[in-house]
Amino acid sequence: MFCYQCQETSRNQGCTVRGVCGKSPELCHLMDLSIYAMKGLAFVSSKLLEHNIYHREDALIIMQGLFRTITNTNWDEEQIKLSIANIIKLRDKRKAELDTVAKDRNIKYPDAVLFHLSLEEYESFGTQVGVLSTENEDIRSLRETIIYGLKGISAYGDHSAMLGYYDDDLNQFIYKALAATIDDSLSPEQLTNLVIKTGEYTVKVMELLDRANTETYGIPEPTKVNLGVGNRPGILVSGHDLKDLVELLEQSEGTGIDIYTHGEMLPANYYPAFKKYSHLHGNYGSSWWHQLDEFEKFNGPILMTTNCLVPLRKENTYLNRLYTTGMTAYPGATHIPDREPGKAKDFSAIIAQAKKCLPPTEIEKGTIMGGFNYRTVLSMADKIIEAVKSGAIKRFVVMAGCDGRMPNRQYYTEVAKKLPSDAVILTAGCAKYRYIKLNLGEIDGIPRVLDAGQCNDSYSLAVIALKLKEAFSLEDINQLPIAFDIAWYEQKAVAVLLALLSLGFKNIRLGPTLPAFLSPNVAKVITDTFGLQPITNPDDDVKAIMS
């Protein structure tokens, strides 16, 4: 196997024996095949676009297929095989359609092996289609950066689609960009431009999802979320999918159980639509990598709605109460099927099991504060601008992104502690768990940690910066008193980073390491153009940030 898509990749070079995440060579192999199949579908669909033939369902199939391959999302080999078979079937259907159009218009498209492989042939074709099948290191780096960005776009696009929000221009970009990764005629310069274009479309999909969430559930409000537990049985909901949570809340109301959020589901507590459910008790635990202990102590069933599911220990105690849904799956866990048209998912099984379980074991008390969507922050704009002009706020520090297991991620806790009292932290994603429970105080009534929500809500942080640029009549976004100290782990964070670069933000610090998939030449282009730099140590970085 060879995989270097996440921050944990072995020796910051690539996992070749087994993934640090726990991914087996067999699963890695199937995911490579799945992506290869999607490239074939994307190629045919993009060619149909040239004849003004567009099928929205193709984009959703590709988005969901890419979503399944995000780190810590799908561990079920049989489900990946089924996905490949469905993609091949759709690819062949579109290929027949393209052949008919080509024949009518006397067009000859080049033949390609990826249009003739059955599922069985794919499995034997295997190692020829993985990451290393692109021999040129720089071309490989650019192609993989595009693919990882598309994975992030696909996750956000799938969430939007579940709420009935689509963008056909975005969908068509996914076809074209994925198809471009098998186009040997493209130069490094053209692929570099496509990397930036991927960032631009990440901004677009994050705006789409923000609109989908806020128009469906209301604008997040500053909210204190309970961290303690009640005396009733509960269901713990982790991941990112808000629609899954609201349907579970509706079906569990009045059943005598409580619902708790975990990890990236915490921000659901900020939305007005969720506050009407009295049995949404609060948040349990912290970020994804603590789940092996936290899920065990919760005692009740766990619902994983999206990625951030890690392999269980051999002596696991909760596989029999682990449920997955959507693109997430795990061997031995109960998978809740997708919705039928016009209906909700059926959560009756997990609710029935919860009733028989003990209440959660308490692991902490207190509250956690969040809910600072850009609309909420901009409603305080006059106060913030005055605080900046008076010198009460000297610096905004964006510390968004992902948490992770590496001990050196304690860096982000230390930075938060060492930042002076006139610095405000803007955050989104599970990186916040490194510092949001610290008592960092306020500045003139403005909390020193403003949590916008999930990783996709990094869009809010970008909008805040763009609006402040307007308020201060600045020509360049980088003239703002703002610094970026970002933590990354998986491919949605890659997409967010590309989004920030596409918006013109420079001198971003990224850690704990720079991505292994950036070849030396590609890394040099990005660092020279955008000033992207690795983190160093808390003392030196805080000094640089505040200067």
C-alpha positions as CSV (number, residue, x, y, z in Angstrom):
1,M,0.0,0.0,0.0
2,F,0.9,3.6,-0.2
3,C,-1.1,6.4,1.4
4,Y,0.0,9.9,2.5
5,Q,-3.3,11.8,2.6
6,C,-3.4,12.6,6.3
7,Q,-1.2,14.4,8.8
8,E,-0.3,11.2,10.7
9,T,1.2,9.4,7.7
10,S,4.3,7.4,8.7
11,R,7.5,9.4,9.2
12,N,5.7,12.2,7.3
13,Q,6.5,10.3,4.1
14,G,3.7,7.7,3.6
15,C,2.2,4.6,5.1
16,T,3.4,1.5,3.3
17,V,2.7,-1.5,5.6
18,R,-0.4,-0.4,7.4
19,G,-2.0,3.0,7.9
20,V,-1.2,4.8,11.1
21,C,-5.0,5.5,11.1
22,G,-5.5,1.7,11.2
23,K,-6.3,1.2,7.5
24,S,-5.2,-2.2,6.1
25,P,-3.5,-2.6,2.8
26,E,-6.6,-4.4,1.5
27,L,-8.8,-1.4,2.4
28,C,-6.3,1.0,1.0
29,H,-6.2,-1.0,-2.2
30,L,-10.0,-0.9,-2.5
31,M,-10.1,2.8,-1.9
32,D,-7.5,3.4,-4.7
33,L,-9.7,1.3,-7.0
34,S,-12.8,3.3,-6.0
35,I,-11.1,6.6,-6.8
36,Y,-9.9,5.2,-10.1
37,A,-13.5,4.2,-11.0
38,M,-14.7,7.6,-10.1
39,K,-12.1,9.1,-12.4
40,G,-13.6,7.1,-15.2
41,L,-17.1,8.3,-14.4
42,A,-15.9,11.9,-14.1
43,F,-14.1,11.7,-17.5
44,V,-17.2,10.4,-19.2
45,S,-19.5,12.9,-17.4
46,S,-17.2,15.8,-18.2
47,K,-17.2,14.8,-21.9
48,L,-21.0,14.7,-21.9
49,L,-20.9,18.2,-20.5
50,E,-19.2,19.3,-23.7
51,H,-22.4,18.3,-25.5
52,N,-24.6,20.1,-22.9
53,I,-25.6,16.8,-21.3
54,Y,-25.6,17.0,-17.5
55,H,-26.7,14.4,-14.9
56,R,-26.8,15.8,-11.3
57,E,-26.9,12.3,-9.8
58,D,-23.4,11.7,-11.2
59,A,-22.0,14.4,-9.0
60,L,-23.7,13.0,-5.9
61,I,-22.4,9.5,-6.6
62,I,-18.8,10.9,-7.0
63,M,-19.2,13.1,-3.9
64,Q,-20.3,10.2,-1.8
65,G,-17.7,7.9,-3.2
66,L,-14.9,10.4,-2.4
67,F,-16.4,11.1,1.0
68,R,-16.1,7.3,1.8
69,T,-12.3,7.5,1.3
70,I,-11.7,10.4,3.7
71,T,-9.5,9.3,6.6
72,N,-11.4,7.5,9.4
73,T,-14.7,7.3,7.5
74,N,-15.4,3.9,6.1
75,W,-13.8,0.7,7.3
76,D,-16.2,-1.8,5.6
77,E,-14.5,-3.5,2.6
78,E,-17.8,-4.9,1.3
79,Q,-19.4,-1.5,1.3
80,I,-16.5,-0.1,-0.7
81,K,-16.8,-3.0,-3.2
82,L,-20.5,-2.2,-3.6
83,S,-19.7,1.4,-4.2
84,I,-17.1,0.5,-6.9
85,A,-19.7,-1.8,-8.6
86,N,-22.3,1.0,-8.6
87,I,-19.8,3.5,-10.0
88,I,-18.8,1.1,-12.8
89,K,-22.4,0.4,-13.7
90,L,-23.1,4.2,-13.9
91,R,-19.9,4.8,-15.8
92,D,-20.8,2.2,-18.4
93,K,-24.3,3.7,-18.7
94,R,-22.8,7.2,-19.3
95,K,-20.2,5.7,-21.7
96,A,-23.0,4.2,-23.9
97,E,-24.6,7.6,-23.9
98,L,-21.4,9.3,-24.9
99,D,-20.8,6.7,-27.6
100,T,-24.2,7.5,-29.1
101,V,-23.5,11.2,-29.1
102,A,-20.0,10.7,-30.6
103,K,-21.4,8.5,-33.3
104,D,-24.0,11.0,-34.3
105,R,-21.5,13.8,-34.4
106,N,-18.7,11.8,-35.9
107,I,-16.4,12.3,-32.9
108,K,-13.7,9.7,-31.9
109,Y,-12.7,9.6,-28.2
110,P,-9.5,7.9,-27.3
111,D,-9.9,4.4,-25.8
112,A,-8.9,3.9,-22.2
113,V,-8.5,0.8,-20.0
114,L,-10.5,2.3,-17.2
115,F,-13.7,2.0,-19.4
116,H,-13.4,-1.7,-19.8
117,L,-12.7,-3.1,-16.4
118,S,-15.3,-5.1,-14.5
119,L,-15.2,-5.2,-10.7
120,E,-13.2,-8.5,-10.8
121,E,-10.7,-7.0,-13.2
122,Y,-10.4,-3.9,-11.0
123,E,-9.5,-6.1,-8.1
124,S,-6.7,-7.7,-10.1
125,F,-5.6,-4.4,-11.6
126,G,-5.0,-3.0,-8.1
127,T,-1.6,-1.6,-7.6
128,Q,-1.4,0.0,-11.0
129,V,-4.0,2.7,-10.1
130,G,-2.8,3.9,-6.7
131,V,-1.0,7.1,-5.8
132,L,2.3,6.0,-7.1
133,S,1.0,5.2,-10.5
134,T,1.9,8.8,-11.4
135,E,5.6,8.6,-11.7
136,N,6.6,12.3,-11.9
137,E,6.8,13.4,-8.2
138,D,5.5,17.0,-8.9
139,I,2.6,16.0,-11.1
140,R,1.7,13.3,-8.5
141,S,1.8,16.0,-5.8
142,L,-0.4,18.4,-7.6
143,R,-2.9,15.7,-8.7
144,E,-3.2,14.3,-5.1
145,T,-3.6,17.8,-3.7
146,I,-6.5,18.4,-6.1
147,I,-8.0,15.0,-5.2
148,Y,-7.7,15.6,-1.4
149,G,-9.3,19.1,-1.9
150,L,-12.1,17.4,-3.9
151,K,-12.7,15.0,-1.0
152,G,-13.3,17.9,1.3
153,I,-15.6,19.6,-1.2
154,S,-17.4,16.3,-1.5
155,A,-18.1,16.0,2.2
156,Y,-19.5,19.5,2.4
157,G,-21.4,19.1,-0.8
158,D,-23.0,15.8,0.4
159,H,-24.2,17.5,3.6
160,S,-25.7,20.3,1.5
161,A,-27.4,17.9,-0.8
162,M,-29.0,16.1,2.1
163,L,-30.7,19.4,3.0
164,G,-31.8,19.9,-0.6
165,Y,-29.1,22.5,-1.5
166,Y,-27.2,22.0,-4.8
167,D,-24.9,24.0,-7.0
168,D,-24.7,22.6,-10.5
169,D,-21.6,24.7,-11.3
170,L,-19.9,23.2,-8.3
171,N,-21.0,19.7,-9.4
172,Q,-19.6,20.2,-12.9
173,F,-16.3,21.4,-11.4
174,I,-16.0,18.2,-9.5
175,Y,-16.3,16.2,-12.8
176,K,-13.8,18.4,-14.6
177,A,-11.2,18.6,-11.8
178,L,-11.3,14.8,-11.1
179,A,-11.0,14.0,-14.8
180,A,-8.0,16.4,-15.0
181,T,-6.1,14.2,-12.7
182,I,-5.8,11.6,-15.5
183,D,-5.0,14.1,-18.2
184,D,-1.3,13.7,-19.0
185,S,-1.3,16.7,-21.3
186,L,-1.7,19.2,-18.4
187,S,1.5,21.0,-17.3
188,P,2.5,21.6,-13.7
189,E,1.5,25.3,-14.2
190,Q,-2.0,24.2,-15.3
191,L,-2.4,21.8,-12.4
192,T,-1.2,24.5,-10.0
193,N,-3.9,26.8,-11.3
194,L,-6.4,23.9,-10.8
195,V,-5.2,23.6,-7.2
196,I,-6.1,27.2,-6.5
197,K,-9.4,26.8,-8.4
198,T,-10.1,23.9,-6.0
199,G,-9.7,26.3,-3.2
200,E,-12.1,28.7,-4.8
201,Y,-14.8,26.0,-5.1
202,T,-14.2,25.1,-1.5
203,V,-15.2,28.6,-0.6
204,K,-18.3,28.1,-2.7
205,V,-19.3,24.8,-1.2
206,M,-18.7,26.1,2.4
207,E,-21.0,29.1,1.6
208,L,-23.6,26.7,0.2
209,L,-23.5,24.5,3.4
210,D,-23.6,27.6,5.6
211,R,-26.7,28.7,3.8
212,A,-28.2,25.2,3.9
213,N,-27.6,24.9,7.7
214,T,-28.7,28.4,8.7
215,E,-31.8,28.5,6.5
216,T,-32.8,25.0,7.8
217,Y,-31.9,25.3,11.5
218,G,-31.5,29.1,12.1
219,I,-28.4,31.2,12.7
220,P,-26.2,29.8,15.5
221,E,-26.4,31.8,18.7
222,P,-23.8,32.3,21.5
223,T,-24.6,29.3,23.7
224,K,-23.3,27.7,26.9
225,V,-23.4,23.9,26.4
226,N,-23.6,21.6,29.3
227,L,-20.7,19.1,29.8
228,G,-22.2,17.1,32.6
229,V,-24.5,14.1,32.4
230,G,-28.1,13.3,33.5
231,N,-29.5,10.3,35.2
232,R,-31.3,8.8,32.2
233,P,-29.9,6.5,29.4
234,G,-28.5,8.3,26.4
235,I,-27.4,8.1,22.8
236,L,-24.1,9.7,21.8
237,V,-24.0,11.3,18.4
238,S,-20.7,12.1,16.7
239,G,-19.6,13.2,13.3
240,H,-21.0,16.2,11.4
241,D,-24.4,15.5,9.9
242,L,-27.0,17.8,11.5
243,K,-30.0,16.2,9.6
244,D,-29.2,12.8,11.1
245,L,-29.2,14.4,14.6
246,V,-32.5,16.3,14.2
247,E,-34.3,13.2,12.9
248,L,-32.9,11.2,15.8
249,L,-34.1,13.9,18.2
250,E,-37.6,13.9,16.7
251,Q,-37.9,10.1,16.9
252,S,-36.5,9.9,20.5
253,E,-38.6,12.6,22.0
254,G,-40.7,11.4,24.9
255,T,-38.9,8.0,25.1
256,G,-37.1,8.6,28.4
257,I,-33.6,8.9,26.9
258,D,-31.3,11.9,26.4
259,I,-29.2,12.7,23.4
260,Y,-25.6,14.0,23.7
261,T,-23.3,15.4,21.1
262,H,-19.6,14.5,20.7
263,G,-16.7,15.9,18.8
264,E,-17.7,17.9,15.7
265,M,-21.4,17.5,16.5
266,L,-21.0,20.0,19.4
267,P,-22.0,23.0,17.3
268,A,-25.5,21.5,16.8
269,N,-26.2,22.9,20.3
270,Y,-25.7,26.4,18.9
271,Y,-28.6,26.3,16.4
272,P,-32.0,27.6,17.4
273,A,-33.8,24.6,15.8
274,F,-32.1,22.2,18.2
275,K,-32.8,24.1,21.4
276,K,-36.5,23.1,21.3
277,Y,-35.5,19.5,22.2
278,S,-35.3,19.4,25.9
279,H,-33.7,15.9,25.8
280,L,-30.6,17.3,23.9
281,H,-28.7,17.2,27.1
282,G,-25.3,18.6,26.1
283,N,-21.9,17.6,24.9
284,Y,-20.0,14.5,26.1
285,G,-16.2,14.3,25.8
286,S,-13.9,16.0,23.4
287,S,-12.3,15.4,20.0
288,W,-12.4,12.3,17.9
289,W,-9.2,10.6,19.1
290,H,-10.4,10.3,22.7
291,Q,-13.4,8.2,21.5
292,L,-11.9,4.8,22.5
293,D,-12.2,5.8,26.2
294,E,-15.1,8.1,26.0
295,F,-17.4,5.8,24.0
296,E,-16.7,3.0,26.5
297,K,-17.6,5.2,29.5
298,F,-20.8,6.5,27.8
299,N,-22.5,3.2,28.4
300,G,-25.2,3.8,25.8
301,P,-25.2,3.4,22.0
302,I,-23.1,5.6,19.8
303,L,-24.2,7.0,16.4
304,M,-21.4,7.9,13.9
305,T,-22.9,10.1,11.2
306,T,-19.7,10.8,9.3
307,N,-15.9,10.5,9.5
308,C,-13.8,10.5,12.6
309,L,-14.5,6.9,13.5
310,V,-11.3,5.1,14.6
311,P,-10.8,1.3,14.8
312,L,-11.8,-0.3,18.0
313,R,-9.4,-2.1,20.4
314,K,-9.4,-5.9,20.2
315,E,-10.9,-5.9,23.7
316,N,-13.6,-3.5,22.6
317,T,-16.7,-3.1,24.8
318,Y,-19.0,-1.1,22.6
319,L,-19.0,-2.6,19.1
320,N,-22.4,-4.1,19.9
321,R,-23.7,-0.6,20.6
322,L,-22.0,1.2,17.7
323,Y,-24.2,2.4,14.9
324,T,-23.0,4.0,11.6
325,T,-24.9,5.8,8.9
326,G,-24.3,7.7,5.7
327,M,-20.9,7.2,4.2
328,T,-19.5,5.8,7.5
329,A,-19.3,2.1,8.1
330,Y,-17.5,-0.4,10.3
331,P,-17.4,-4.2,10.2
332,G,-19.7,-5.6,12.9
333,A,-21.4,-2.3,13.6
334,T,-25.1,-1.8,12.8
335,H,-25.5,0.3,9.7
336,I,-28.6,2.5,9.5
337,P,-29.7,2.7,5.8
338,D,-30.1,5.9,3.8
339,R,-33.4,7.7,3.7
340,E,-36.1,6.6,1.3
341,P,-37.4,9.5,-0.8
342,G,-39.6,11.7,1.3
343,K,-38.9,9.8,4.5
344,A,-36.6,10.1,7.5
345,K,-34.0,7.5,8.5
346,D,-35.3,4.8,10.8
347,F,-33.5,5.2,14.2
348,S,-35.9,2.9,16.1
349,A,-33.2,0.2,16.7
350,I,-30.7,2.5,18.4
351,I,-33.5,4.1,20.5
352,A,-34.7,0.7,21.6
353,Q,-31.2,-0.3,22.7
354,A,-30.6,2.9,24.5
355,K,-33.6,2.3,26.8
356,K,-31.9,-0.8,28.1
357,C,-28.5,0.9,28.9
358,L,-27.1,2.6,32.0
359,P,-26.8,6.4,32.1
360,P,-23.5,7.8,30.9
361,T,-20.5,7.8,33.3
362,E,-19.7,11.4,34.1
363,I,-16.3,12.5,33.0
364,E,-16.5,16.2,33.5
365,K,-18.7,19.1,34.6
366,G,-19.2,22.7,33.6
367,T,-20.1,24.3,30.3
368,I,-18.5,25.1,26.9
369,M,-19.2,28.3,25.0
370,G,-19.7,28.7,21.2
371,G,-22.0,29.8,18.5
372,F,-20.1,32.7,16.9
373,N,-21.2,32.4,13.3
374,Y,-20.0,35.3,11.2
375,R,-23.5,36.9,11.3
376,T,-23.3,37.0,15.1
377,V,-19.8,38.4,15.2
378,L,-20.6,41.0,12.6
379,S,-23.6,42.1,14.7
380,M,-20.9,43.1,17.3
381,A,-18.7,44.7,14.6
382,D,-18.9,48.3,16.1
383,K,-17.7,46.9,19.4
384,I,-14.9,44.9,17.9
385,I,-13.7,47.8,15.7
386,E,-13.7,50.1,18.6
387,A,-11.7,47.5,20.6
388,V,-9.2,47.3,17.8
389,K,-8.9,51.1,17.5
390,S,-8.5,51.5,21.2
391,G,-5.8,48.8,21.4
392,A,-7.9,46.5,23.6
393,I,-7.6,43.9,20.9
394,K,-4.2,43.8,19.4
395,R,-4.5,40.6,17.3
396,F,-7.0,38.0,16.0
397,V,-5.5,34.6,15.8
398,V,-7.2,32.0,13.7
399,M,-6.6,28.6,15.3
400,A,-9.1,26.5,13.3
401,G,-8.7,23.0,12.0
402,C,-8.3,19.5,13.3
403,D,-7.2,17.8,16.5
404,G,-5.1,14.7,16.5
405,R,-3.2,12.1,18.6
406,M,0.3,13.4,18.2
407,P,1.8,14.6,21.5
408,N,3.2,17.7,19.8
409,R,-0.3,19.0,19.3
410,Q,0.0,20.2,22.8
411,Y,1.6,23.1,21.0
412,Y,-1.8,24.5,20.3
413,T,-2.8,24.5,24.0
414,E,0.5,26.2,24.9
415,V,0.0,28.9,22.2
416,A,-3.5,29.6,23.5
417,K,-2.2,29.9,27.1
418,K,0.8,32.1,26.0
419,L,-1.1,34.5,23.8
420,P,-1.4,37.8,25.6
421,S,-4.7,39.0,27.0
422,D,-5.3,41.4,24.1
423,A,-5.4,38.6,21.5
424,V,-8.7,37.0,20.4
425,I,-8.8,33.4,19.1
426,L,-11.1,32.6,16.2
427,T,-11.7,28.9,15.8
428,A,-13.7,26.2,14.1
429,G,-13.3,22.5,13.8
430,C,-12.2,20.0,16.5
431,A,-8.9,21.8,17.0
432,K,-10.8,24.0,19.5
433,Y,-10.8,21.1,22.1
434,R,-7.1,21.9,22.7
435,Y,-8.0,25.2,24.4
436,I,-11.8,26.0,24.4
437,K,-12.2,24.6,27.9
438,L,-9.5,26.9,29.3
439,N,-10.6,30.0,31.2
440,L,-9.1,32.7,28.9
441,G,-11.5,35.4,29.8
442,E,-13.0,38.3,27.8
443,I,-12.0,41.7,26.3
444,D,-14.7,44.3,26.9
445,G,-17.3,41.6,27.0
446,I,-16.0,39.8,23.9
447,P,-14.9,36.2,24.7
448,R,-11.3,35.6,23.9
449,V,-12.2,32.3,22.1
450,L,-14.9,32.7,19.4
451,D,-16.0,29.3,18.2
452,A,-17.7,29.4,14.8
453,G,-18.6,25.7,14.8
454,Q,-17.6,22.7,12.6
455,C,-14.6,22.6,10.3
456,N,-16.8,23.8,7.4
457,D,-17.6,26.9,9.5
458,S,-14.1,28.1,8.8
459,Y,-16.1,29.9,6.1
460,S,-17.4,32.2,8.9
461,L,-13.8,33.0,9.9
462,A,-12.9,34.0,6.4
463,V,-16.1,36.2,6.1
464,I,-15.2,37.9,9.4
465,A,-11.8,38.8,8.1
466,L,-13.1,40.0,4.7
467,K,-15.7,42.2,6.5
468,L,-13.1,43.7,8.8
469,K,-11.0,44.5,5.8
470,E,-13.9,46.5,4.4
471,A,-14.6,48.2,7.8
472,F,-11.0,49.3,8.0
473,S,-10.8,50.3,4.3
474,L,-7.8,48.2,3.7
475,E,-6.5,47.3,0.2
476,D,-4.9,44.0,1.3
477,I,-6.5,41.3,3.6
478,N,-3.1,40.7,5.0
479,Q,-2.9,44.3,6.4
480,L,-5.4,43.2,9.1
481,P,-4.2,42.5,12.6
482,I,-4.9,38.8,12.0
483,A,-2.6,35.7,12.0
484,F,-3.3,32.1,11.1
485,D,-2.0,29.2,13.2
486,I,-3.8,26.2,11.7
487,A,-3.9,22.5,12.7
488,W,-4.7,19.9,10.0
489,Y,-5.4,16.2,10.0
490,E,-7.5,15.0,7.1
491,Q,-8.7,16.1,3.7
492,K,-11.5,18.5,4.7
493,A,-8.7,20.5,6.4
494,V,-6.8,20.4,3.1
495,A,-9.8,21.9,1.3
496,V,-10.1,24.6,3.9
497,L,-6.4,25.5,3.6
498,L,-6.8,25.7,-0.2
499,A,-9.8,28.0,0.3
500,L,-7.8,30.4,2.5
501,L,-5.0,30.5,0.0
502,S,-7.5,31.2,-2.8
503,L,-8.9,34.1,-0.8
504,G,-5.4,35.7,-0.7
505,F,-4.5,35.0,2.9
506,K,-0.7,34.7,3.4
507,N,1.9,33.6,6.0
508,I,-0.3,30.9,7.4
509,R,1.4,28.7,10.0
510,L,0.4,25.0,9.5
511,G,1.1,22.1,11.8
512,P,2.0,19.8,13.3
513,T,3.8,19.1,10.0
514,L,3.5,20.3,6.4
515,P,1.6,17.7,4.2
516,A,3.7,14.8,3.0
517,F,1.9,14.9,-0.3
518,L,3.6,18.3,-1.2
519,S,6.7,17.4,-3.1
520,P,9.7,19.7,-2.4
521,N,9.1,21.7,-5.6
522,V,5.4,22.1,-5.0
523,A,6.0,23.0,-1.4
524,K,8.5,25.7,-2.5
525,V,6.0,27.2,-5.0
526,I,3.4,27.4,-2.2
527,T,5.7,28.8,0.4
528,D,7.2,31.3,-2.0
529,T,3.8,32.4,-3.3
530,F,1.8,32.4,-0.1
531,G,4.3,32.3,2.7
532,L,3.0,29.0,4.1
533,Q,5.2,27.9,6.9
534,P,5.5,25.1,9.5
535,I,4.9,25.8,13.2
536,T,8.0,25.9,15.3
537,N,7.6,26.3,19.1
538,P,4.9,28.1,21.2
539,D,7.2,30.9,22.5
540,D,8.7,31.8,19.1
541,D,5.5,31.5,17.2
542,V,3.5,33.6,19.8
543,K,6.2,36.3,19.5
544,A,5.9,36.2,15.7
545,I,2.1,36.1,15.7
546,M,1.9,39.2,18.0
547,S,4.4,41.2,15.9
